[in-house]
Every structure is written in C-alpha cells, then in structure tokens.
Amino acid sequence: MKNKTAAAVFLAIVAIISVCFLVLPKREYSDNENRFLTPMPEFSLEALFSGEFTSEYESYVTDGFPFRDAWISLKSRLDLAMGRGDTNGVYVTDDGYQIEMFDDIDMERFEKNLEYLRAAKEMYEGKLDSFNVMLVPTAAEVLKDKIGQHTADISQAELLAMAEDLLTVDCLDVLSQHTNQNIYYRNDHHWTSLGAYYCFEALMGDIALPLGQYTQQTISSQFLGTTFSKTGIWFKMDTIEAYNYGYPTVEHNMDGVIREGILDMSYQNVKDKYSVFLSGNQALSVIDTGNEGDRLLVVKDSYANSFIQFLLPYYSEIHVIDLRTFGMNLSAYIEQEDITDMLVLYNLKGFSEEPSVYKIAK
C-alpha cells in the first residue's frame, strides 16, 4: 500500500510539473542568470536525424523548467546539507563566499593565447611607450584557504609561471597579501574595486594615487552576481563600491552619444549591477578624461571594467576594447588613434578559454 501511495504521489508531481511546463509562459531572458534562455527549436527531419533537434530541445526543456530558479536553490541546499563543499561548479565556504571552480583547462588554447601575446609584445615594442600585461588569478586560487579542502582546481600559480615573461604585475602575489580584505565579491566571480586598486597600485608604482584621493561612491549594498546565479543561495549580499576622479566622458561603439562619467547608473537597480562599470562589456569605449597626458588602449575582459576607474588621472584618453566583439583591425586602430600605451588585462580563467585573443597580434 505504501509503495502504491508513493508511486501515486510521484506520478502526480510529474503530471503537475508537465502541465505547468505546457501552460506557463516561457521566459526569453533570465535576469538571475544574465542570459537568454534557449527557445523552442524548429523541427525538421534533418535536424532530428542529425541529433541537433533533440540536443536543442533538451536545452529548451532545461531552461524552461517550471520554477527553475527555485529548483536550482533547492538542489544547492541539498548538496550542502549532504556535506558537499561545492554545488553546480561553485565552492561554498564556511564564511559564505561562493567561489567559481577552475577545475578544467584547454591547455592548447592557453598556450596559443600566450604566444599571441608574445607576438603582440614584439610587434609593438618600439612603437608604443609601454606594453603591459596583467593576468588576474581568480578567487579559487587567491582565497583557496577559505575552501578548506583539497580541490581539483587547476594550479593558477603554475599557469602564471608560464606567462612570467609577459607579466608586468604579479597579481597573485599582490592579492595574496590582502586575503583578509574584501578583494573578491562573495556572490560573483569578479574582483572588487579594492582588489583592482591593489593591482593598479602595483602597476603604477610610486605614481599611484592613494585611494583617498578618489571620491568613493556606494553603488549598491544588495549585489548578488554570477556565482549566486549558479547556486540560487546567498548568505550575505555584496556591496559594490566605485571610485570617481575628475569629470570624464565616454562614448560607446562610436554611437555619437557622449555620456557624463564612466559609471552607468541605469544598472544600479537591476540584477547585473556589476555592469555599472562602463555599461558592461562594450566592443569599444572611448573615455575622454579631461586631463592632459598620453593615450592608453586597454584590451580586456570584464575584470578591467572596475580597474579603469583608477587610470583616469594619468591619460588624456583611454580606449577600451573587447576583442570578442571588436570588428576593426587592432594595429590599424592603434595607428589611427595615435595610441601611446597599451594594457592587456584578463582574469586568468577567462583568458585560458578566450578564442578571440589571436586578434591582438593582427
């Protein structure tokens, strides 16, 4: 009798979920995961027999599963209740940090990306006043003591050693000296403005302005970022701090719209609050700092978005390029815009996976 009751309850739950899947409207975009969800694939016999349709349909069902965010949260809580220290690719520490795992790497791509950087460094030597490279380790390396267990993560120290001839700043050494401070977000994979400042200070040396000479601004005290999106749980919300200097203006993607300041406050009250820095990942942003000085080009991923605020006092213009979507020839752009200095800044995990780095040597 108990078996029949359990089976009936199980079938009822399956039936309810199935009806909800069919009846409830499907979301096109997930604010929580900051991405577009998989749409219903178009059916064709060719797609069916090739396996493309079934693969896309599986993604469609997964993305459209009823109450998806609640199920993600429930799974994470069950994982932790069973004694696991990680869930859905994220370590959850005793003090409430959610740290993205870095347990796999395409070593061939990583080595090729290093060679592209070496080719670019050789190409611009003598043409630019400086060519600096910063590869920033993620929290999985810098805060590994918080994880409190043996992990299968890649040794980021070994990866950085492979790039030693390229690196201007040893960000692992710099950040490791401040692990008792808020240098990475608890619920997001990025470093904080404070973490970025410490590496900026190492880059600029004696001419680095003290943090107190920038105007501090609290963007939000309720930030839940990318690692929260993977687990659906949080223990303490993050605070995003920004630092202002002078009266810069910025233009994105040559759209002709000149914006006051480099902070985009339209992101202050949405899920993707980190995009307040430079309006997120733009193909091209040109910052007029209002100061005298040289012209800097920053080739980057999103880690640089919160780093650039500290560079404002030193250059007349800062050109920020994301190679993933930048469509122009980089060397031609450098010549056209009279660029004098170049900074390459990526987080190490992102750099190891990035397929667009080859553009830097063209």
C-alpha positions as CSV (number, residue, x, y, z in Angstrom):
1,M,0.0,0.0,0.0
2,K,2.8,2.4,0.9
3,N,4.6,1.7,-2.4
4,K,1.4,2.4,-4.3
5,T,0.9,5.7,-2.4
6,A,4.5,6.7,-3.1
7,A,4.1,5.9,-6.8
8,A,0.8,7.8,-7.0
9,V,2.4,10.9,-5.3
10,F,5.4,10.7,-7.7
11,L,3.2,10.4,-10.8
12,A,1.0,13.3,-9.5
13,I,4.1,15.5,-9.1
14,V,5.3,14.6,-12.6
15,A,1.9,15.4,-14.0
16,I,1.7,18.8,-12.3
17,I,5.2,19.7,-13.5
18,S,4.3,18.7,-17.0
19,V,1.1,20.7,-17.0
20,C,3.0,23.7,-15.6
21,F,5.6,23.4,-18.4
22,L,3.0,23.3,-21.1
23,V,0.7,26.1,-19.6
24,L,3.0,28.6,-18.0
25,P,4.6,31.3,-20.3
26,K,8.2,30.7,-21.2
27,R,10.8,33.4,-20.3
28,E,13.1,34.6,-23.1
29,Y,15.6,36.0,-20.7
30,S,16.8,35.1,-17.2
31,D,17.7,38.1,-15.1
32,N,19.1,35.8,-12.4
33,E,21.5,34.0,-14.9
34,N,22.0,37.1,-17.0
35,R,21.5,35.3,-20.3
36,F,18.9,34.5,-23.0
37,L,17.2,31.2,-22.5
38,T,17.0,28.5,-25.2
39,P,14.0,29.0,-27.4
40,M,11.8,26.2,-28.8
41,P,13.8,24.7,-31.7
42,E,12.4,24.4,-35.2
43,F,11.6,20.8,-36.1
44,S,12.9,19.2,-39.3
45,L,13.7,15.6,-40.2
46,E,17.3,16.7,-41.0
47,A,17.6,18.2,-37.5
48,L,16.0,15.2,-35.9
49,F,18.3,12.6,-37.6
50,S,21.4,14.7,-37.0
51,G,20.7,14.9,-33.3
52,E,20.6,18.7,-33.4
53,F,16.9,18.9,-32.7
54,T,17.0,16.6,-29.6
55,S,20.0,18.4,-28.2
56,E,18.4,21.9,-28.6
57,Y,15.1,20.5,-27.3
58,E,16.8,19.2,-24.2
59,S,18.3,22.7,-23.6
60,Y,14.8,24.2,-24.2
61,V,13.2,21.9,-21.6
62,T,16.0,22.5,-19.1
63,D,15.8,26.3,-19.5
64,G,12.0,26.3,-19.4
65,F,11.6,24.0,-16.5
66,P,8.9,25.3,-14.2
67,F,10.2,27.3,-11.2
68,R,13.7,26.8,-12.4
69,D,15.3,29.2,-10.0
70,A,13.7,27.6,-7.0
71,W,14.8,24.1,-8.1
72,I,18.4,25.4,-8.5
73,S,18.3,26.8,-5.0
74,L,16.8,23.6,-3.6
75,K,19.5,21.4,-5.3
76,S,22.3,23.6,-3.9
77,R,20.9,23.4,-0.3
78,L,20.6,19.7,-0.6
79,D,24.2,19.4,-1.8
80,L,25.4,21.4,1.2
81,A,23.2,19.5,3.6
82,M,24.7,16.3,2.4
83,G,28.2,17.6,3.4
84,R,29.4,18.7,0.0
85,G,31.5,21.8,-0.2
86,D,30.5,22.6,-3.7
87,T,27.4,22.8,-5.9
88,N,26.9,23.5,-9.6
89,G,30.5,24.4,-10.2
90,V,30.8,26.7,-7.1
91,Y,32.6,26.2,-3.8
92,V,30.6,27.5,-0.8
93,T,32.8,28.4,2.1
94,D,32.1,28.3,5.8
95,D,32.1,32.1,5.9
96,G,29.6,32.4,3.0
97,Y,31.9,33.0,-0.1
98,Q,30.7,31.4,-3.3
99,I,33.8,30.8,-5.4
100,E,33.7,29.7,-9.0
101,M,35.6,26.4,-9.6
102,F,38.5,26.4,-12.1
103,D,39.0,22.6,-12.5
104,D,39.4,22.2,-16.2
105,I,41.5,23.9,-18.9
106,D,42.2,23.7,-22.6
107,M,46.0,23.9,-22.3
108,E,46.5,24.1,-26.1
109,R,44.3,27.3,-26.2
110,F,46.0,28.8,-23.2
111,E,49.5,28.3,-24.7
112,K,48.4,29.7,-28.0
113,N,46.9,32.7,-26.3
114,L,50.3,33.3,-24.6
115,E,52.0,33.1,-28.0
116,Y,49.6,35.7,-29.4
117,L,50.5,38.0,-26.5
118,R,54.2,37.4,-27.1
119,A,53.7,38.2,-30.8
120,A,51.9,41.4,-30.0
121,K,54.5,42.4,-27.5
122,E,57.2,42.0,-30.2
123,M,55.0,43.8,-32.7
124,Y,54.5,46.9,-30.6
125,E,58.0,47.1,-29.0
126,G,59.5,50.4,-30.1
127,K,56.1,51.6,-31.5
128,L,54.4,52.2,-28.1
129,D,55.8,53.7,-25.0
130,S,54.6,50.7,-22.9
131,F,53.0,47.3,-23.4
132,N,51.8,45.9,-20.1
133,V,50.1,42.6,-19.3
134,M,48.1,41.6,-16.3
135,L,46.5,38.2,-15.9
136,V,44.5,38.2,-12.7
137,P,44.0,34.9,-10.7
138,T,40.5,34.1,-9.6
139,A,39.3,33.7,-6.1
140,A,39.7,29.9,-6.4
141,E,43.5,30.4,-6.1
142,V,43.8,33.6,-4.0
143,L,41.2,32.5,-1.4
144,K,41.8,28.8,-1.6
145,D,42.4,28.6,2.2
146,K,38.7,29.6,2.6
147,I,37.6,26.5,0.7
148,G,39.2,24.3,3.4
149,Q,39.6,21.1,1.5
150,H,41.6,19.6,-1.2
151,T,40.3,20.7,-4.6
152,A,40.7,19.5,-8.2
153,D,41.3,23.1,-9.3
154,I,44.0,24.0,-11.8
155,S,47.1,25.5,-10.2
156,Q,46.8,29.1,-11.3
157,A,50.3,29.7,-9.9
158,E,51.7,27.3,-12.4
159,L,49.8,28.9,-15.3
160,L,51.0,32.3,-14.3
161,A,54.6,31.0,-14.1
162,M,54.2,30.0,-17.8
163,A,53.4,33.7,-18.5
164,E,56.1,35.1,-16.3
165,D,58.0,36.7,-19.3
166,L,54.9,38.7,-20.2
167,L,53.5,39.8,-16.9
168,T,54.1,43.4,-15.7
169,V,52.5,42.7,-12.3
170,D,52.4,39.6,-10.3
171,C,48.7,39.9,-9.3
172,L,48.8,36.6,-7.4
173,D,51.5,37.9,-5.1
174,V,49.8,41.3,-4.7
175,L,46.3,39.9,-3.9
176,S,47.6,37.1,-1.7
177,Q,48.8,39.9,0.7
178,H,45.2,41.1,1.2
179,T,43.2,37.9,1.7
180,N,41.8,39.2,4.9
181,Q,40.2,42.1,3.0
182,N,37.2,42.3,0.6
183,I,39.1,41.8,-2.6
184,Y,36.6,39.5,-4.3
185,Y,32.8,39.5,-4.2
186,R,31.1,36.9,-2.1
187,N,28.5,36.2,-4.7
188,D,30.2,37.0,-8.0
189,H,33.3,35.9,-9.9
190,H,34.8,39.4,-10.2
191,W,37.3,41.1,-8.0
192,T,36.1,44.1,-6.1
193,S,37.2,47.7,-6.7
194,L,39.6,47.3,-3.7
195,G,41.2,44.2,-5.3
196,A,41.6,46.0,-8.5
197,Y,43.1,49.0,-6.7
198,Y,45.9,46.9,-5.2
199,C,47.0,45.6,-8.6
200,F,46.7,49.2,-10.0
201,E,48.9,50.3,-7.2
202,A,51.5,47.7,-8.2
203,L,51.3,48.6,-11.8
204,M,51.8,52.4,-11.3
205,G,54.3,52.1,-8.5
206,D,55.4,55.4,-7.0
207,I,53.0,57.5,-9.0
208,A,49.9,55.6,-7.9
209,L,47.4,57.9,-6.2
210,P,46.3,56.9,-2.7
211,L,42.8,55.6,-2.7
212,G,41.7,58.5,-0.6
213,Q,42.3,60.9,-3.5
214,Y,39.4,59.3,-5.4
215,T,35.8,60.0,-4.4
216,Q,34.2,56.8,-3.1
217,Q,30.7,56.0,-4.1
218,T,28.5,53.1,-2.9
219,I,26.6,51.7,-5.9
220,S,24.7,49.0,-4.1
221,S,24.7,47.0,-0.9
222,Q,22.4,44.3,-2.4
223,F,24.6,42.8,-5.1
224,L,24.1,39.1,-6.0
225,G,26.2,38.2,-9.0
226,T,27.2,35.3,-11.2
227,T,28.1,32.6,-8.6
228,F,24.8,33.3,-6.8
229,S,23.1,32.7,-10.2
230,K,24.6,29.2,-10.3
231,T,23.6,28.2,-6.7
232,G,20.5,30.3,-6.0
233,I,21.5,30.8,-2.4
234,W,23.3,33.6,-0.5
235,F,24.5,34.2,3.0
236,K,25.5,37.9,2.8
237,M,24.9,40.3,0.0
238,D,27.8,42.2,-1.6
239,T,28.4,45.9,-1.6
240,I,29.7,47.5,-4.8
241,E,32.0,50.5,-4.3
242,A,33.1,52.7,-7.1
243,Y,35.8,55.5,-7.2
244,N,35.4,58.7,-9.2
245,Y,38.1,61.1,-10.4
246,G,37.6,64.3,-12.4
247,Y,34.9,64.8,-15.0
248,P,35.4,62.2,-17.7
249,T,33.0,61.5,-20.6
250,V,32.6,58.2,-22.5
251,E,31.3,57.2,-25.9
252,H,30.5,53.6,-26.6
253,N,30.9,51.9,-30.1
254,M,31.2,55.2,-31.9
255,D,27.5,55.9,-31.5
256,G,27.9,59.6,-31.2
257,V,26.3,59.7,-27.7
258,I,28.6,61.4,-25.2
259,R,27.9,60.3,-21.6
260,E,28.9,62.1,-18.5
261,G,31.1,59.9,-16.2
262,I,32.1,56.3,-16.7
263,L,29.5,54.8,-14.3
264,D,26.2,53.7,-15.9
265,M,23.7,54.1,-13.0
266,S,20.9,52.5,-15.1
267,Y,22.4,49.2,-13.8
268,Q,22.1,50.2,-10.2
269,N,18.7,48.7,-9.6
270,V,18.9,45.6,-11.9
271,K,20.4,42.2,-11.3
272,D,23.5,42.8,-13.4
273,K,24.8,45.6,-11.1
274,Y,28.5,45.0,-12.0
275,S,27.7,46.5,-15.4
276,V,27.5,49.9,-13.8
277,F,31.2,49.9,-14.6
278,L,31.5,51.2,-18.2
279,S,28.0,49.9,-19.1
280,G,29.3,46.3,-19.1
281,N,31.2,44.7,-21.9
282,Q,31.2,47.1,-24.9
283,A,33.1,46.4,-28.1
284,L,34.7,49.8,-27.9
285,S,34.6,52.6,-25.3
286,V,36.5,55.8,-25.7
287,I,37.0,57.8,-22.4
288,D,37.9,61.5,-22.6
289,T,39.3,62.1,-19.1
290,G,39.6,65.9,-19.4
291,N,43.3,65.6,-18.3
292,E,46.5,66.1,-20.2
293,G,48.6,63.0,-21.0
294,D,49.1,60.1,-23.4
295,R,46.5,57.8,-24.9
296,L,46.0,54.4,-23.5
297,L,44.5,51.3,-25.1
298,V,43.1,48.6,-22.8
299,V,42.4,45.2,-24.3
300,K,40.4,43.3,-21.8
301,D,37.6,41.2,-20.3
302,S,35.1,42.3,-17.7
303,Y,37.7,42.3,-14.9
304,A,39.1,45.5,-16.4
305,N,35.8,47.3,-16.2
306,S,36.3,48.1,-12.5
307,F,40.1,48.7,-12.9
308,I,39.8,51.5,-15.4
309,Q,38.4,53.9,-12.9
310,F,41.8,54.2,-11.3
311,L,43.6,55.1,-14.6
312,L,41.6,58.3,-15.2
313,P,44.2,60.7,-13.7
314,Y,47.1,59.5,-16.0
315,Y,45.8,59.8,-19.6
316,S,44.0,62.2,-21.8
317,E,42.1,59.3,-23.5
318,I,41.5,55.7,-22.6
319,H,40.3,53.4,-25.4
320,V,38.8,50.2,-24.1
321,I,38.4,47.2,-26.4
322,D,36.8,43.9,-26.0
323,L,38.2,41.6,-28.8
324,R,35.2,39.3,-28.6
325,T,33.1,41.9,-30.4
326,F,35.6,44.5,-31.7
327,G,35.4,44.3,-35.5
328,M,38.3,46.5,-36.6
329,N,41.9,45.7,-37.2
330,L,43.6,46.4,-33.9
331,S,47.0,47.6,-35.3
332,A,45.3,49.9,-37.7
333,Y,43.1,51.3,-34.9
334,I,46.2,51.9,-32.8
335,E,47.9,53.9,-35.6
336,Q,44.7,55.8,-36.4
337,E,44.1,56.9,-32.8
338,D,47.8,57.7,-32.0
339,I,47.8,55.3,-29.1
340,T,50.9,55.6,-27.0
341,D,50.4,52.9,-24.3
342,M,48.7,49.5,-24.1
343,L,47.4,47.4,-21.3
344,V,46.2,43.8,-21.7
345,L,44.0,42.8,-18.7
346,Y,42.1,39.5,-18.3
347,N,41.2,37.2,-15.5
348,L,43.2,34.1,-15.8
349,K,40.3,31.6,-16.2
350,G,38.7,33.8,-18.9
351,F,41.9,34.2,-20.7
352,S,42.5,30.5,-20.8
353,E,39.1,30.0,-22.5
354,E,39.1,33.1,-24.8
355,P,39.1,32.3,-28.6
356,S,39.5,35.9,-29.7
357,V,43.0,36.7,-28.3
358,Y,44.5,36.0,-31.7
359,K,43.2,39.4,-32.9
360,I,45.7,41.2,-30.6
361,A,48.6,40.3,-33.0
362,K,46.9,41.4,-36.2
